[in-house]
Amino acid sequence: MAANKFFQQELFKFSIFPKYQSCIDDLATNLADPEEWDFSDDKRKSHSILKNYLEHIFRKLRAEKQNLLYSQ
């Protein structure tokens, strides 16, 4: 759980998501390919795999941008 908070803190330092959970729900149910977006042992279905994926990609892209800026 602590790792998830770390990713969210990094993502939310960059942007504000006032309706984050409803946006994640919409993405998971209407926009993304049909997938199981929760771990099998999750009691509360909150699309935790999708959230972790988005937060990881955000951090990766931010790091790549920094590398690009420093290499020029």
C-alpha positions in Angstrom: 0.0 0.0 0.0 2.8 2.4 0.8 4.2 2.0 -2.7 0.9 3.0 -4.2 0.8 6.2 -2.1 4.3 7.0 -3.4 3.2 6.7 -7.0 0.1 8.8 -6.4 2.1 11.5 -4.6 4.4 11.8 -7.6 1.5 11.9 -10.1 -0.5 14.4 -8.0 2.5 16.7 -7.6 2.2 17.2 -11.3 -1.5 17.5 -11.7 -4.8 17.8 -9.8 -7.5 15.2 -10.4 -10.6 16.3 -8.5 -12.7 13.3 -9.7 -9.8 10.8 -10.0 -11.8 7.7 -9.1 -14.7 8.4 -11.4 -12.2 9.1 -14.3 -10.5 5.8 -13.6 -13.9 4.1 -13.5 -14.8 5.6 -16.9 -11.4 4.7 -18.4 -11.7 1.1 -17.2 -15.3 0.5 -18.2 -15.7 2.6 -21.4 -12.4 3.5 -23.0 -9.8 0.8 -22.2 -10.0 -2.7 -23.6 -11.9 -5.1 -21.4 -9.5 -6.3 -18.8 -9.4 -7.3 -15.1 -8.1 -4.1 -13.6 -8.1 -5.4 -10.0 -5.9 -7.9 -8.2 -7.8 -11.2 -7.5 -7.6 -10.7 -3.8 -8.9 -7.1 -3.8 -12.2 -6.9 -1.9 -12.9 -3.4 -3.1 -12.9 -3.1 -6.9 -11.2 0.2 -7.5 -9.1 -0.6 -10.7 -5.9 -0.7 -8.7 -3.9 -2.3 -11.6 -5.0 0.4 -14.0 -4.1 3.1 -11.4 -0.7 1.6 -10.8 -0.1 1.3 -14.6 -0.9 5.0 -15.2 1.2 6.2 -12.3 4.1 4.0 -13.4 3.9 5.3 -17.0 3.7 8.9 -15.7 7.0 8.4 -13.8 8.7 6.7 -16.7 7.8 9.5 -19.2 8.8 12.1 -16.7 12.2 10.4 -16.3 12.6 10.1 -20.1 11.9 13.8 -20.5 14.5 14.6 -17.9 17.0 12.4 -19.7 16.2 14.1 -23.0 16.6 17.6 -21.6 20.0 16.7 -20.0 21.3 15.0 -23.1 20.9 18.1 -25.3 
